[in-house]
C-alpha cells in the first residue's frame, strides 16, 4: 500500500492538514510550517488494537512526511518517536545500517497483525519501506518489527532535524500516525 504524493497533491494535502485538528495534548490548529517543532522525543502512551496496514510518504513545502495507516480497532494510537544512535530492532537486537546522518526511531503503539496473529503489514522490502530516493531529508525508511503490540520503523535522515508527531482520525474508523520532519532549522 505504498503511495507517493505528487507536487500538486502536496499542496492539497498541506491545506487539508492545516484544517484538521490532531489528537493529543497539543490540539491547537496551526499551519504545518508554523506549528511547534523540536528534536526531543515525542510520546503518547495509549495502546490500540488498530492494526498497521500501510506506510505512505510525502514531500511538502517546508517538511517531509511519513504516514502510518491504521485500520479499525479500539483506543487511540500512542507513539514513541525519538532520535537514536543506531537502528536496533526490538526484540532481536539486530542493527540495521541506514543511509543518512541521523536515525529517527518511530514506534506506533499498534500491532502489525490481527488479534489472531495474522500479519496486516508486510513490506516487500523491509529496508526500503517507501521510495525516498533523491529526497532532501528522508534518505531511507526501514521496518524494524512488530512485537508485543508495538510496531517499529526507522527513518534515516540527512541530520537531526526538528519534527512533530500527531494522530488523525479517518472517516472509516481508522487512524493515521503522522511524522513530519522540517526541511531546515
Beta strands, then each sheet from edge to edge (+ up, - down):
strand 1: 42-44
strand 2: 52-59
strand 3: 63-70
strand 4: 78-84
strand 5: 87-88
strand 6: 95-96
strand 7: 102-109
strand 8: 138-147
strand 9: 150-157
strand 10: 163-169
strand 11: 175-182
sheet 1: 1+ 4- 7+ 9- 8+
sheet 2: 2+ 3- 11+ 10-
sheet 3: 5+ 6-
end
